[in-house]
Amino acid sequence: MFRLKREYTEYENKSLRLPKDLIGKVQTLANENQMSFNKVVIQCIEYALDHTEKNANDG
């Protein structure tokens, strides 16, 4: 199960354009867990990357 963590140590700025409905969903999740929007986005991206199947040609 996906669980939200609270801390990260090193950051770099990057701008993203996201659909409004996605922003609303992420903000709701952040509010419910008393976390920043940014921290939730980081963890969602990490989870997606960790659980993405590799293409057979990727080795």
C-alpha positions in Angstrom: 0.0 0.0 0.0 1.1 3.5 -0.8 2.0 5.5 2.4 3.0 9.1 2.5 6.3 10.1 4.1 7.1 13.5 5.6 10.7 14.4 4.9 13.1 14.9 2.1 16.5 16.7 2.3 17.6 18.0 -1.1 15.5 19.9 -3.6 15.8 21.5 -7.1 13.1 23.7 -8.6 11.2 22.5 -11.7 7.9 24.0 -13.1 5.1 21.7 -14.1 1.8 22.3 -15.8 -0.9 20.0 -14.4 -4.6 19.6 -15.2 -6.8 21.5 -12.7 -8.7 18.3 -11.6 -5.4 16.6 -10.8 -4.3 19.6 -8.8 -7.5 19.4 -6.8 -7.1 15.7 -6.0 -3.4 16.1 -4.9 -4.3 19.2 -2.8 -7.1 17.3 -1.1 -4.7 14.4 -0.3 -2.1 16.9 1.0 -4.7 18.6 3.2 -6.0 15.3 4.6 -2.5 14.3 5.6 -1.3 17.7 6.7 1.4 17.8 4.2 2.6 20.1 1.4 1.3 19.7 -2.1 4.9 19.4 -3.2 5.7 16.4 -0.9 2.6 14.6 -2.1 3.6 15.1 -5.7 7.1 13.9 -5.1 5.9 10.7 -3.4 3.3 10.0 -6.1 6.0 10.4 -8.8 8.4 8.1 -6.9 5.6 5.5 -6.5 4.7 5.6 -10.2 8.4 5.2 -11.2 8.9 2.3 -8.8 5.8 0.5 -10.1 6.2 1.1 -13.8 6.9 -2.1 -15.8 9.9 -2.1 -17.9 9.5 -2.7 -21.6 10.9 -6.0 -22.8 13.4 -4.2 -24.9 14.7 -2.2 -21.9 16.6 -5.2 -20.6 
